[in-house]
Amino acid sequence: MRLHATLRATLAAAAATLLILLPPAPAWAHTTLTKSDPAAGATVSTPVAAVTLTFTEMVKQQASTVEVTGADGVSYSEGTPRSVNKTLTQAVRPLPPGPVTVVWRTAAGDGHPLEGRFTFTNAAPAPTSAAPSPSPSPSAAPSSAAPSPAAAEPAAKDDDGGGNAGLLWAALGAAAVVAAGVAVWQRRRRIK
């Protein structure tokens, strides 16, 4: 009877150690969108060159899409979105006046899929016909393409599993407590 009490106490100590060592917030919390620029429901009066989404944690660039659609039903997204730290940025061509819909999809660092949609109103003056024809548009493409590889590097560094180190140490600590409990149990068993 005393043997069972010792074994139960050891297992309870191991469970308590796991609960203490495992941080609850990162294990059960999911990444969420905290803000956008332009903000959902906002009316902008200056031309929008990009839509920026900010999350609570880093997201995976390779799993991200951002579709920016004008009132005319045309997509104004230009290229692929860039991810830097907790921010996802989608370049856009000059937007027409009126409601603009942003539909986004990405994946959190843990692989959890995220998606959402919001609208804002573009009250900026319509672009003149002379604005799109000069060559700033082609020169803008290389400059936005150049930061993309550098922006991809931080996202790749986040996939190294660094967040799992705490979980590994907690599991090792719990295993040590259980092993110590079994050793005590076997020692007492031999003494009797």
N, CA, C and O atoms as a DFTB+ gen file, in Angstrom:
768 C
 N C O
     1  1       0.821      -1.183       0.000
     2  2       0.000       0.000       0.000
     3  2       0.868       1.250       0.000
     4  3       0.569       2.231      -0.680
     5  1       1.943       1.199       0.771
     6  2       2.867       2.324       0.845
     7  2       3.574       2.532      -0.498
     8  3       3.900       3.660      -0.870
     9  1       3.802       1.448      -1.207
    10  2       4.448       1.490      -2.513
    11  2       3.588       2.269      -3.510
    12  3       4.104       3.093      -4.264
    13  1       2.305       2.014      -3.514
    14  2       1.404       2.699      -4.430
    15  2       1.328       4.194      -4.121
    16  3       1.239       5.015      -5.034
    17  1       1.363       4.541      -2.852
    18  2       1.319       5.950      -2.473
    19  2       2.566       6.681      -2.970
    20  3       2.476       7.820      -3.427
    21  1       3.721       6.032      -2.882
    22  2       4.964       6.639      -3.364
    23  2       4.919       6.822      -4.874
    24  3       5.324       7.865      -5.387
    25  1       4.432       5.822      -5.580
    26  2       4.342       5.903      -7.038
    27  2       3.367       7.008      -7.456
    28  3       3.646       7.759      -8.391
    29  1       2.226       7.109      -6.770
    30  2       1.260       8.163      -7.078
    31  2       1.854       9.544      -6.811
    32  3       1.647      10.470      -7.594
    33  1       2.580       9.682      -5.725
    34  2       3.202      10.968      -5.392
    35  2       4.241      11.354      -6.445
    36  3       4.341      12.520      -6.824
    37  1       5.001      10.386      -6.907
    38  2       6.014      10.645      -7.936
    39  2       5.356      11.078      -9.244
    40  3       5.813      12.028      -9.880
    41  1       4.303      10.400      -9.645
    42  2       3.606      10.762     -10.882
    43  2       2.944      12.142     -10.760
    44  3       2.931      12.913     -11.719
    45  1       2.402      12.445      -9.590
    46  2       1.806      13.763      -9.376
    47  2       2.874      14.858      -9.453
    48  3       2.632      15.935      -9.997
    49  1       4.055      14.571      -8.904
    50  2       5.156      15.545      -8.975
    51  2       5.591      15.756     -10.418
    52  3       5.890      16.881     -10.817
    53  1       5.627      14.685     -11.204
    54  2       6.004      14.805     -12.618
    55  2       4.971      15.636     -13.374
    56  3       5.335      16.481     -14.191
    57  1       3.688      15.402     -13.108
    58  2       2.642      16.172     -13.782
    59  2       2.712      17.636     -13.382
    60  3       2.560      18.516     -14.229
    61  1       2.939      17.909     -12.103
    62  2       3.054      19.295     -11.642
    63  2       4.242      19.992     -12.288
    64  3       4.157      21.164     -12.657
    65  1       5.350      19.268     -12.423
    66  2       6.541      19.832     -13.068
    67  2       6.239      20.197     -14.511
    68  3       6.651      21.259     -14.978
    69  1       5.528      19.335     -15.224
    70  2       5.167      19.630     -16.605
    71  2       4.288      20.877     -16.688
    72  3       4.497      21.729     -17.552
    73  1       3.320      20.984     -15.804
    74  2       2.434      22.146     -15.828
    75  2       3.184      23.439     -15.539
    76  3       2.868      24.484     -16.108
    77  1       4.161      23.371     -14.669
    78  2       4.932      24.565     -14.320
    79  2       5.876      24.949     -15.451
    80  3       6.012      26.130     -15.771
    81  1       6.527      23.963     -16.059
    82  2       7.531      24.244     -17.077
    83  2       6.946      24.611     -18.436
    84  3       7.577      25.346     -19.196
    85  1       5.764      24.119     -18.755
    86  2       5.182      24.419     -20.059
    87  2       4.456      25.756     -20.004
    88  3       3.513      25.916     -19.229
    89  1       4.886      26.716     -20.818
    90  2       4.210      28.012     -20.823
    91  2       2.846      27.887     -21.498
    92  3       2.787      27.428     -22.639
    93  1       1.764      28.269     -20.856
    94  2       0.440      28.075     -21.430
    95  2       0.119      28.988     -22.605
    96  3      -0.545      28.551     -23.544
    97  1       0.562      30.225     -22.589
    98  2       0.161      31.157     -23.639
    99  2       0.647      30.743     -25.021
   100  3      -0.179      30.657     -25.930
   101  1       1.932      30.480     -25.237
   102  2       2.352      30.120     -26.583
   103  2       1.796      28.779     -27.043
   104  3       1.583      28.580     -28.240
   105  1       1.563      27.882     -26.142
   106  2       1.109      26.559     -26.539
   107  2      -0.317      26.592     -27.071
   108  3      -0.646      25.844     -27.991
   109  1      -1.174      27.449     -26.507
   110  2      -2.565      27.439     -26.912
   111  2      -3.004      28.711     -27.623
   112  3      -4.133      28.769     -28.110
   113  1      -2.174      29.708     -27.700
   114  2      -2.550      30.955     -28.360
   115  2      -2.321      30.830     -29.861
   116  3      -1.404      30.138     -30.302
   117  1      -3.159      31.503     -30.637
   118  2      -2.996      31.511     -32.084
   119  2      -2.678      32.922     -32.544
   120  3      -3.080      33.903     -31.919
   121  1      -1.958      33.003     -33.636
   122  2      -1.609      34.279     -34.234
   123  2      -2.883      34.954     -34.739
   124  3      -3.753      34.298     -35.312
   125  1      -2.988      36.262     -34.527
   126  2      -4.139      37.017     -35.018
   127  2      -3.672      38.319     -35.657
   128  3      -2.577      38.810     -35.384
   129  1      -4.523      38.859     -36.505
   130  2      -4.272      40.163     -37.122
   131  2      -4.569      41.238     -36.084
   132  3      -5.675      41.286     -35.546
   133  1      -3.592      42.105     -35.794
   134  2      -3.807      43.158     -34.803
   135  2      -4.181      44.493     -35.434
   136  3      -4.946      45.260     -34.849
   137  1      -3.645      44.781     -36.630
   138  2      -3.998      46.032     -37.307
   139  2      -3.657      45.935     -38.777
   140  3      -2.923      45.051     -39.217
   141  1      -4.220      46.883     -39.526
   142  2      -3.918      46.966     -40.950
   143  2      -3.751      48.429     -41.320
   144  3      -4.264      49.317     -40.640
   145  1      -3.027      48.669     -42.407
   146  2      -2.845      50.017     -42.923
   147  2      -3.040      49.944     -44.430
   148  3      -2.209      49.368     -45.133
   149  1      -4.116      50.515     -44.932
   150  2      -5.188      51.247     -44.295
   151  2      -6.001      50.359     -43.345
   152  3      -6.080      49.144     -43.521
   153  1      -6.596      50.990     -42.345
   154  2      -7.377      50.269     -41.347
   155  2      -8.713      49.830     -41.939
   156  3      -9.238      50.458     -42.857
   157  1      -9.246      48.750     -41.401
   158  2     -10.562      48.272     -41.822
   159  2     -11.597      49.355     -41.568
   160  3     -11.662      49.921     -40.477
   161  1     -12.408      49.640     -42.584
   162  2     -13.453      50.645     -42.450
   163  2     -12.994      52.077     -42.633
   164  3     -13.822      52.987     -42.617
   165  1     -11.696      52.307     -42.807
   166  2     -11.166      53.670     -42.932
   167  2     -11.446      54.248     -44.315
   168  3     -11.704      53.521     -45.274
   169  1     -11.389      55.567     -44.388
   170  2     -11.443      56.268     -45.665
   171  2     -10.108      56.959     -45.835
   172  3      -9.717      57.771     -44.997
   173  1      -9.396      56.643     -46.922
   174  2      -8.079      57.226     -47.161
   175  2      -8.194      58.328     -48.208
   176  3      -8.937      58.197     -49.181
   177  1      -7.453      59.413     -48.002
   178  2      -7.501      60.532     -48.938
   179  2      -6.181      60.722     -49.677
   180  3      -6.066      61.600     -50.532
   181  1      -5.187      59.901     -49.348
   182  2      -3.911      59.942     -50.074
   183  2      -3.745      58.615     -50.810
   184  3      -4.263      57.591     -50.363
   185  1      -3.036      58.624     -51.922
   186  2      -2.868      57.386     -52.684
   187  2      -2.226      56.276     -51.842
   188  3      -1.311      56.519     -51.055
   189  1      -2.723      55.073     -52.028
   190  2      -2.230      53.903     -51.305
   191  2      -1.265      53.154     -52.218
   192  3      -1.634      52.759     -53.324
   193  1      -0.030      52.957     -51.755
   194  2       0.969      52.220     -52.534
   195  2       1.090      50.773     -52.072
   196  3       1.572      49.915     -52.812
   197  1       0.642      50.502     -50.823
   198  2       0.743      49.154     -50.271
   199  2      -0.282      48.979     -49.161
   200  3      -0.701      49.943     -48.520
   201  1      -0.674      47.739     -48.950
   202  2      -1.531      47.375     -47.823
   203  2      -0.650      46.596     -46.858
   204  3       0.026      45.647     -47.253
   205  1      -0.659      46.999     -45.592
   206  2       0.191      46.365     -44.586
   207  2      -0.674      45.708     -43.517
   208  3      -1.589      46.329     -42.976
   209  1      -0.372      44.445     -43.219
   210  2      -1.077      43.680     -42.194
   211  2      -0.089      43.360     -41.078
   212  3       1.010      42.874     -41.346
   213  1      -0.466      43.626     -39.836
   214  2       0.411      43.357     -38.693
   215  2      -0.244      42.302     -37.811
   216  3      -1.414      42.419     -37.448
   217  1       0.533      41.262     -37.467
   218  2       0.036      40.131     -36.697
   219  2       0.684      40.089     -35.311
   220  3       1.658      40.796     -35.051
   221  1       0.134      39.255     -34.425
   222  2       0.682      39.111     -33.076
   223  2       1.975      38.315     -33.083
   224  3       2.788      38.457     -32.170
   225  1       2.182      37.476     -34.097
   226  2       3.403      36.686     -34.235
   227  2       3.821      36.685     -35.692
   228  3       3.084      37.165     -36.553
   229  1       4.988      36.153     -35.971
   230  2       5.483      36.097     -37.344
   231  2       4.656      35.119     -38.168
   232  3       4.135      34.130     -37.654
   233  1       4.549      35.420     -39.470
   234  2       3.816      34.566     -40.397
   235  2       4.753      34.104     -41.498
   236  3       5.818      34.684     -41.707
   237  1       4.342      33.042     -42.207
   238  2       5.174      32.477     -43.265
   239  2       4.886      33.170     -44.595
   240  3       3.759      33.149     -45.090
   241  1       5.915      33.777     -45.158
   242  2       5.764      34.502     -46.412
   243  2       5.330      33.574     -47.542
   244  3       4.454      33.929     -48.330
   245  1       5.930      32.398     -47.629
   246  2       5.632      31.502     -48.737
   247  2       4.197      30.991     -48.719
   248  3       3.722      30.492     -49.739
   249  1       3.491      31.097     -47.597
   250  2       2.098      30.650     -47.497
   251  2       1.125      31.823     -47.538
   252  3      -0.052      31.652     -47.223
   253  1       1.592      33.014     -47.921
   254  2       0.767      34.219     -47.830
   255  2       0.292      34.708     -49.189
   256  3       1.032      34.701     -50.173
   257  1      -0.968      35.135     -49.213
   258  2      -1.534      35.819     -50.378
   259  2      -2.365      36.980     -49.869
   260  3      -3.041      36.867     -48.846
   261  1      -2.316      38.092     -50.579
   262  2      -3.138      39.259     -50.258
   263  2      -3.712      39.757     -51.574
   264  3      -2.968      40.139     -52.476
   265  1      -5.028      39.753     -51.684
   266  2      -5.725      40.185     -52.894
   267  2      -6.440      41.496     -52.584
   268  3      -7.325      41.547     -51.729
   269  1      -6.044      42.559     -53.293
   270  2      -6.629      43.885     -53.104
   271  2      -7.457      44.184     -54.348
   272  3      -6.921      44.326     -55.447
   273  1      -8.791      44.280     -54.157
   274  2      -9.712      44.426     -55.281
   275  2     -10.480      45.732     -55.172
   276  3     -11.010      46.069     -54.114
   277  1     -10.533      46.464     -56.284
   278  2     -11.258      47.725     -56.326
   279  2     -12.742      47.516     -56.532
   280  3     -13.203      46.387     -56.699
   281  1     -13.506      48.632     -56.519
   282  2     -14.951      48.576     -56.727
   283  2     -15.291      48.037     -58.111
   284  3     -16.393      47.534     -58.329
   285  1     -14.352      48.141     -59.046
   286  2     -14.567      47.655     -60.406
   287  2     -14.365      46.145     -60.533
   288  3     -14.529      45.587     -61.618
   289  1     -14.003      45.470     -59.412
   290  2     -13.815      44.018     -59.434
   291  2     -12.447      43.586     -59.935
   292  3     -12.194      42.390     -60.074
   293  1     -11.557      44.539     -60.208
   294  2     -10.221      44.246     -60.719
   295  2      -9.242      44.136     -59.548
   296  3      -9.321      44.903     -58.589
   297  1      -8.325      43.180     -59.636
   298  2      -7.282      43.036     -58.608
   299  2      -6.183      44.059     -58.855
   300  3      -5.684      44.190     -59.973
   301  1      -5.810      44.783     -57.802
   302  2      -4.753      45.790     -57.889
   303  2      -3.486      45.348     -57.151
   304  3      -2.553      46.136     -56.994
   305  1      -3.451      44.091     -56.697
   306  2      -2.246      43.558     -56.052
   307  2      -1.131      43.495     -57.082
   308  3      -1.352      43.140     -58.239
   309  1       0.079      43.848     -56.639
   310  2       1.219      43.851     -57.549
   311  2       2.313      42.969     -56.952
   312  3       2.905      43.310     -55.928
   313  1       2.573      41.845     -57.593
   314  2       3.585      40.920     -57.087
   315  2       3.059      40.104     -55.913
   316  3       1.851      39.981     -55.711
   317  1       3.992      39.551     -55.144
   318  2       3.624      38.744     -53.984
   319  2       3.867      39.544     -52.708
   320  3       4.697      40.452     -52.696
   321  1       3.154      39.215     -51.644
   322  2       3.368      39.948     -50.394
   323  2       4.733      39.644     -49.779
   324  3       5.271      38.551     -49.953
   325  1       5.288      40.622     -49.057
   326  2       6.568      40.462     -48.346
   327  2       6.282      40.347     -46.863
   328  3       5.413      41.036     -46.329
   329  1       7.025      39.467     -46.202
   330  2       6.887      39.296     -44.756
   331  2       8.175      39.739     -44.081
   332  3       9.254      39.237     -44.395
   333  1       8.057      40.683     -43.151
   334  2       9.186      41.138     -42.346
   335  2       8.703      41.168     -40.903
   336  3       7.766      41.890     -40.559
   337  1       9.364      40.368     -40.060
   338  2       8.963      40.237     -38.661
   339  2       7.499      39.843     -38.580
   340  3       7.126      38.778     -39.072
   341  1       6.656      40.674     -37.972
   342  2       5.238      40.346     -37.793
   343  2       4.354      41.053     -38.816
   344  3       3.132      41.078     -38.667
   345  1       4.968      41.631     -39.862
   346  2       4.238      42.438     -40.836
   347  2       4.252      41.793     -42.216
   348  3       5.278      41.295     -42.678
   349  1       3.095      41.813     -42.858
   350  2       2.938      41.312     -44.221
   351  2       2.521      42.499     -45.074
   352  3       1.510      43.138     -44.783
   353  1       3.290      42.811     -46.139
   354  2       3.030      43.987     -46.962
   355  2       2.775      43.567     -48.403
   356  3       3.549      42.810     -48.987
   357  1       1.675      44.069     -48.970
   358  2       1.309      43.801     -50.359
   359  2       1.338      45.105     -51.139
   360  3       0.562      46.014     -50.845
   361  1       2.220      45.215     -52.132
   362  2       2.260      46.397     -53.000
   363  2       1.008      46.398     -53.882
   364  3       0.508      45.345     -54.278
   365  1       0.515      47.604     -54.179
   366  2      -0.671      47.724     -55.032
   367  2      -0.447      48.786     -56.105
   368  3       0.289      49.751     -55.898
   369  1      -1.090      48.593     -57.245
   370  2      -1.116      49.615     -58.298
   371  2      -2.075      50.720     -57.860
   372  3      -2.852      50.505     -56.929
   373  1      -2.052      51.884     -58.487
   374  2      -2.969      52.970     -58.103
   375  2      -4.419      52.473     -58.078
   376  3      -4.910      51.882     -59.040
   377  1      -5.084      52.728     -56.955
   378  2      -6.440      52.233     -56.733
   379  2      -7.485      53.199     -57.275
   380  3      -7.281      54.412     -57.228
   381  1      -8.603      52.684     -57.790
   382  2      -9.685      53.557     -58.221
   383  2     -10.448      54.068     -56.997
   384  3     -10.385      53.443     -55.937
   385  1     -11.150      55.162     -57.115
   386  2     -11.943      55.652     -55.987
   387  2     -13.069      54.653     -55.664
   388  3     -13.561      53.936     -56.536
   389  1     -13.454      54.635     -54.377
   390  2     -14.551      53.772     -53.961
   391  2     -14.101      52.705     -52.988
   392  3     -12.975      52.740     -52.491
   393  1     -14.984      51.751     -52.714
   394  2     -14.641      50.699     -51.756
   395  2     -13.562      49.758     -52.302
   396  3     -13.561      49.399     -53.479
   397  1     -12.656      49.378     -51.422
   398  2     -11.573      48.461     -51.770
   399  2     -11.654      47.281     -50.795
   400  3     -11.748      47.473     -49.583
   401  1     -11.616      46.072     -51.334
   402  2     -11.697      44.863     -50.515
   403  2     -10.331      44.212     -50.441
   404  3      -9.656      44.047     -51.457
   405  1      -9.922      43.841     -49.227
   406  2      -8.656      43.144     -49.006
   407  2      -8.994      41.756     -48.465
   408  3      -9.617      41.625     -47.411
   409  1      -8.580      40.728     -49.194
   410  2      -8.757      39.338     -48.759
   411  2      -7.363      38.769     -48.577
   412  3      -6.560      38.770     -49.511
   413  1      -7.069      38.275     -47.361
   414  2      -5.716      37.777     -47.077
   415  2      -5.766      36.355     -46.545
   416  3      -6.748      35.919     -45.943
   417  1      -4.675      35.655     -46.789
   418  2      -4.503      34.294     -46.276
   419  2      -3.019      34.105     -45.994
   420  3      -2.172      34.503     -46.794
   421  1      -2.710      33.497     -44.854
   422  2      -1.315      33.247     -44.488
   423  2      -1.263      32.049     -43.544
   424  3      -2.287      31.421     -43.271
   425  1      -0.091      31.742     -43.056
   426  2       0.089      30.673     -42.069
   427  2       0.978      31.206     -40.959
   428  3       1.968      31.893     -41.210
   429  1       0.612      30.879     -39.736
   430  2       1.417      31.265     -38.580
   431  2       2.703      30.454     -38.567
   432  3       2.853      29.500     -39.331
   433  1       3.619      30.835     -37.703
   434  2       4.892      30.119     -37.588
   435  2       4.703      28.652     -37.252
   436  3       5.529      27.820     -37.628
   437  1       3.606      28.316     -36.537
   438  2       3.347      26.915     -36.186
   439  2       2.589      26.183     -37.284
   440  3       2.244      25.012     -37.121
   441  1       2.322      26.867     -38.416
   442  2       1.639      26.244     -39.541
   443  2       0.125      26.437     -39.521
   444  3      -0.554      26.056     -40.475
   445  1      -0.415      27.020     -38.458
   446  2      -1.859      27.231     -38.347
   447  2      -2.316      28.198     -39.434
   448  3      -1.789      29.308     -39.513
   449  1      -3.296      27.809     -40.292
   450  2      -3.745      28.712     -41.356
   451  2      -4.577      29.864     -40.803
   452  3      -5.354      29.694     -39.863
   453  1      -4.401      31.031     -41.401
   454  2      -5.136      32.236     -41.012
   455  2      -5.701      32.873     -42.267
   456  3      -5.077      32.828     -43.327
   457  1      -6.869      33.460     -42.150
   458  2      -7.427      34.180     -43.287
   459  2      -8.407      35.224     -42.794
   460  3      -8.935      35.133     -41.685
   461  1      -8.641      36.215     -43.636
   462  2      -9.568      37.265     -43.257
   463  2      -9.862      38.179     -44.427
   464  3      -9.319      38.031     -45.522
   465  1     -10.740      39.129     -44.157
   466  2     -11.176      40.066     -45.196
   467  2     -11.609      41.349     -44.503
   468  3     -12.163      41.318     -43.404
   469  1     -11.351      42.474     -45.156
   470  2     -11.850      43.756     -44.672
   471  2     -11.935      44.705     -45.852
   472  3     -11.397      44.432     -46.925
   473  1     -12.616      45.823     -45.642
   474  2     -12.733      46.827     -46.698
   475  2     -12.338      48.195     -46.152
   476  3     -12.425      48.453     -44.951
   477  1     -11.912      49.048     -47.043
   478  2     -11.692      50.458     -46.748
   479  2     -12.135      51.241     -47.968
   480  3     -12.356      50.659     -49.030
   481  1     -12.267      52.541     -47.833
   482  2     -12.723      53.370     -48.946
   483  2     -11.585      54.245     -49.429
   484  3     -10.919      54.914     -48.638
   485  1     -11.368      54.234     -50.742
   486  2     -10.329      55.070     -51.345
   487  2     -10.979      56.364     -51.824
   488  3     -11.765      56.361     -52.772
   489  1     -10.646      57.468     -51.161
   490  2     -11.150      58.795     -51.552
   491  2     -10.036      59.628     -52.168
   492  3     -10.205      60.829     -52.378
   493  1      -8.902      59.007     -52.460
   494  2      -7.792      59.721     -53.094
   495  2      -8.180      60.040     -54.534
   496  3      -8.946      59.298     -55.148
   497  1      -7.657      61.142     -55.077
   498  2      -7.962      61.475     -56.468
   499  2      -7.533      60.339     -57.400
   500  3      -6.509      59.688     -57.194
   501  1      -8.337      60.132     -58.411
   502  2      -8.024      59.085     -59.388
   503  2      -6.707      59.417     -60.072
   504  3      -6.429      60.584     -60.348
   505  1      -5.889      58.396     -60.352
   506  2      -4.612      58.651     -61.024
   507  2      -4.855      59.211     -62.422
   508  3      -5.789      58.810     -63.116
   509  1      -3.996      60.146     -62.816
   510  2      -4.105      60.721     -64.161
   511  2      -3.573      59.731     -65.169
   512  3      -2.832      58.814     -64.814
   513  1      -3.941      59.905     -66.409
   514  2      -3.510      58.960     -67.442
   515  2      -2.001      59.053     -67.678
   516  3      -1.389      58.091     -68.144
   517  1      -1.394      60.206     -67.360
   518  2       0.045      60.366     -67.557
   519  2       0.844      59.637     -66.478
   520  3       2.003      59.291     -66.709
   521  1       0.251      59.396     -65.304
   522  2       0.984      58.778     -64.199
   523  2       1.399      57.341     -64.487
   524  3       2.544      56.991     -64.205
   525  1       0.515      56.473     -65.043
   526  2       0.948      55.102     -65.254
   527  2       1.939      54.928     -66.395
   528  3       2.714      53.971     -66.376
   529  1       1.948      55.844     -67.421
   530  2       2.800      55.621     -68.573
   531  2       4.282      55.897     -68.357
   532  3       5.091      55.258     -69.030
   533  1       4.714      56.825     -67.445
   534  2       6.156      56.960     -67.254
   535  2       6.756      55.682     -66.683
   536  3       6.036      54.800     -66.216
   537  1       8.073      55.592     -66.726
   538  2       8.735      54.367     -66.317
   539  2       8.942      54.192     -64.821
   540  3       9.679      53.278     -64.454
   541  1       8.347      55.001     -63.898
   542  2       8.507      54.673     -62.489
   543  2       7.927      53.302     -62.160
   544  3       8.392      52.641     -61.231
   545  1       6.935      52.874     -62.898
   546  2       6.330      51.565     -62.642
   547  2       7.337      50.433     -62.853
   548  3       7.461      49.578     -61.976
   549  1       8.081      50.387     -64.004
   550  2       9.071      49.325     -64.147
   551  2      10.208      49.434     -63.135
   552  3      10.703      48.412     -62.660
   553  1      10.635      50.665     -62.794
   554  2      11.731      50.787     -61.831
   555  2      11.258      50.416     -60.435
   556  3      12.066      49.994     -59.607
   557  1       9.961      50.563     -60.154
   558  2       9.430      50.181     -58.843
   559  2       9.448      48.667     -58.679
   560  3       9.636      48.160     -57.573
   561  1       9.254      47.946     -59.779
   562  2       9.232      46.485     -59.693
   563  2      10.580      45.925     -59.237
   564  3      10.601      45.079     -58.342
   565  1      11.723      46.365     -59.821
   566  2      12.983      45.835     -59.320
   567  2      13.248      46.223     -57.872
   568  3      13.788      45.421     -57.111
   569  1      12.871      47.455     -57.472
   570  2      13.150      47.845     -56.090
   571  2      12.297      47.036     -55.122
   572  3      12.759      46.715     -54.027
   573  1      11.042      46.693     -55.501
   574  2      10.233      45.870     -54.613
   575  2      10.677      44.419     -54.678
   576  3      10.489      43.672     -53.718
   577  1      11.268      44.006     -55.804
   578  2      11.755      42.631     -55.896
   579  2      13.060      42.466     -55.119
   580  3      13.328      41.390     -54.584
   581  1      13.870      43.520     -55.053
   582  2      15.152      43.411     -54.353
   583  2      14.978      43.152     -52.858
   584  3      15.691      42.306     -52.319
   585  1      14.052      43.847     -52.147
   586  2      13.924      43.573     -50.729
   587  2      13.295      42.208     -50.442
   588  3      13.430      41.683     -49.336
   589  1      12.614      41.638     -51.426
   590  2      11.904      40.386     -51.182
   591  2      12.809      39.258     -50.701
   592  3      12.445      38.590     -49.733
   593  1      13.999      38.994     -51.330
   594  2      14.846      37.935     -50.784
   595  2      15.314      38.241     -49.366
   596  3      15.387      37.339     -48.531
   597  1      15.633      39.507     -49.083
   598  2      16.063      39.861     -47.726
   599  2      14.910      39.687     -46.759
   600  3      15.114      39.273     -45.617
   601  1      13.693      40.000     -47.204
   602  2      12.525      39.842     -46.337
   603  2      12.231      38.366     -46.108
   604  3      11.695      37.998     -45.062
   605  1      12.572      37.522     -47.064
   606  2      12.304      36.092     -46.906
   607  2      13.238      35.465     -45.880
   608  3      12.885      34.465     -45.254
   609  1      14.420      36.035     -45.700
   610  2      15.370      35.460     -44.745
   611  2      14.855      35.434     -43.317
   612  3      14.971      34.395     -42.667
   613  1      14.277      36.544     -42.775
   614  2      13.777      36.455     -41.411
   615  2      12.689      35.406     -41.265
   616  3      12.623      34.728     -40.240
   617  1      11.821      35.256     -42.287
   618  2      10.765      34.256     -42.193
   619  2      11.380      32.863     -42.153
   620  3      10.892      32.000     -41.424
   621  1      12.442      32.625     -42.924
   622  2      13.081      31.314     -42.926
   623  2      13.741      31.029     -41.583
   624  3      13.759      29.884     -41.132
   625  1      14.284      32.066     -40.941
   626  2      14.933      31.865     -39.648
   627  2      13.927      31.474     -38.576
   628  3      14.279      30.797     -37.610
   629  1      12.662      31.901     -38.743
   630  2      11.655      31.574     -37.749
   631  2      11.268      30.103     -37.791
   632  3      10.720      29.588     -36.817
   633  1      11.538      29.419     -38.891
   634  2      11.154      28.030     -39.034
   635  2      12.194      27.073     -38.477
   636  3      12.124      25.873     -38.747
   637  1      13.163      27.572     -37.702
   638  2      14.218      26.712     -37.185
   639  2      13.788      25.912     -35.967
   640  3      14.584      25.139     -35.433
   641  1      12.533      26.077     -35.508
   642  2      12.042      25.306     -34.369
   643  2      12.500      25.854     -33.041
   644  3      12.420      25.137     -32.043
   645  1      12.973      27.078     -32.968
   646  2      13.454      27.659     -31.724
   647  2      12.382      27.721     -30.656
   648  3      12.699      27.680     -29.467
   649  1      11.114      27.818     -31.050
   650  2      10.021      27.872     -30.097
   651  2       9.796      26.544     -29.401
   652  3       9.146      26.502     -28.356
   653  1      10.316      25.459     -29.954
   654  2      10.119      24.142     -29.357
   655  2      11.191      23.793     -28.339
   656  3      11.103      22.745     -27.700
   657  1      12.194      24.632     -28.169
   658  2      13.263      24.336     -27.216
   659  2      12.717      24.267     -25.794
   660  3      13.114      23.394     -25.023
   661  1      11.813      25.176     -25.438
   662  2      11.219      25.166     -24.100
   663  2      10.434      23.888     -23.851
   664  3      10.488      23.320     -22.760
   665  1       9.707      23.440     -24.865
   666  2       8.941      22.204     -24.751
   667  2       9.874      21.014     -24.563
   668  3       9.584      20.119     -23.769
   669  1      10.977      20.997     -25.277
   670  2      11.949      19.914     -25.153
   671  2      12.529      19.869     -23.742
   672  3      12.626      18.797     -23.145
   673  1      12.918      21.035     -23.205
   674  2      13.479      21.076     -21.845
   675  2      12.445      20.650     -20.814
   676  3      12.782      19.968     -19.846
   677  1      11.206      21.039     -21.008
   678  2      10.149      20.642     -20.072
   679  2       9.957      19.128     -20.093
   680  3       9.812      18.502     -19.042
   681  1       9.956      18.547     -21.276
   682  2       9.797      17.097     -21.389
   683  2      10.975      16.373     -20.742
   684  3      10.793      15.360     -20.066
   685  1      12.181      16.896     -20.952
   686  2      13.360      16.278     -20.333
   687  2      13.302      16.387     -18.810
   688  3      13.670      15.447     -18.105
   689  1      12.841      17.535     -18.302
   690  2      12.710      17.712     -16.855
   691  2      11.680      16.759     -16.266
   692  3      11.894      16.172     -15.206
   693  1      10.556      16.611     -16.971
   694  2       9.523      15.684     -16.497
   695  2      10.032      14.252     -16.511
   696  3       9.762      13.481     -15.591
   697  1      10.771      13.898     -17.559
   698  2      11.333      12.551     -17.633
   699  2      12.314      12.312     -16.487
   700  3      12.368      11.213     -15.936
   701  1      13.081      13.324     -16.131
   702  2      14.027      13.186     -15.016
   703  2      13.288      12.977     -13.700
   704  3      13.704      12.163     -12.876
   705  1      12.187      13.711     -13.498
   706  2      11.401      13.556     -12.274
   707  2      10.791      12.159     -12.204
   708  3      10.806      11.525     -11.149
   709  1      10.259      11.682     -13.321
   710  2       9.677      10.336     -13.350
   711  2      10.757       9.292     -13.096
   712  3      10.535       8.347     -12.338
   713  1      11.924       9.449     -13.719
   714  2      13.021       8.490     -13.515
   715  2      13.457       8.474     -12.057
   716  3      13.729       7.411     -11.499
   717  1      13.524       9.651     -11.441
   718  2      13.897       9.713     -10.029
   719  2      12.843       9.014      -9.176
   720  3      13.179       8.305      -8.227
   721  1      11.582       9.209      -9.508
   722  2      10.505       8.558      -8.763
   723  2      10.561       7.045      -8.884
   724  3      10.371       6.328      -7.902
   725  1      10.821       6.567     -10.082
   726  2      10.934       5.112     -10.292
   727  2      12.135       4.565      -9.522
   728  3      12.057       3.486      -8.935
   729  1      13.234       5.298      -9.523
   730  2      14.425       4.848      -8.793
   731  2      14.129       4.759      -7.298
   732  3      14.536       3.798      -6.644
   733  1      13.430       5.746      -6.752
   734  2      13.069       5.719      -5.327
   735  2      12.139       4.535      -5.056
   736  3      12.293       3.826      -4.062
   737  1      11.196       4.338      -5.934
   738  2      10.241       3.239      -5.774
   739  2      10.968       1.899      -5.780
   740  3      10.686       1.046      -4.939
   741  1      11.891       1.699      -6.708
   742  2      12.600       0.421      -6.787
   743  2      13.518       0.240      -5.584
   744  3      13.677      -0.875      -5.085
   745  1      14.108       1.305      -5.127
   746  2      14.998       1.214      -3.956
   747  2      14.208       0.786      -2.727
   748  3      14.645      -0.085      -1.975
   749  1      13.045       1.398      -2.526
   750  2      12.203       1.016      -1.384
   751  2      11.703      -0.418      -1.531
   752  3      11.539      -1.125      -0.536
   753  1      11.469      -0.836      -2.727
   754  2      10.980      -2.189      -2.979
   755  2      12.058      -3.220      -2.579
   756  3      11.745      -4.267      -2.012
   757  1      13.330      -2.905      -2.885
   758  2      14.439      -3.806      -2.554
   759  2      14.688      -3.884      -1.047
   760  3      15.060      -4.931      -0.518
   761  1      14.475      -2.748      -0.365
   762  2      14.718      -2.705       1.081
   763  2      13.734      -3.625       1.816
   764  3      14.110      -4.264       2.799
   765  1      12.507      -3.698       1.364
   766  2      11.492      -4.523       2.038
   767  2      11.738      -5.941       1.743
   768  3      10.999      -6.806       2.212
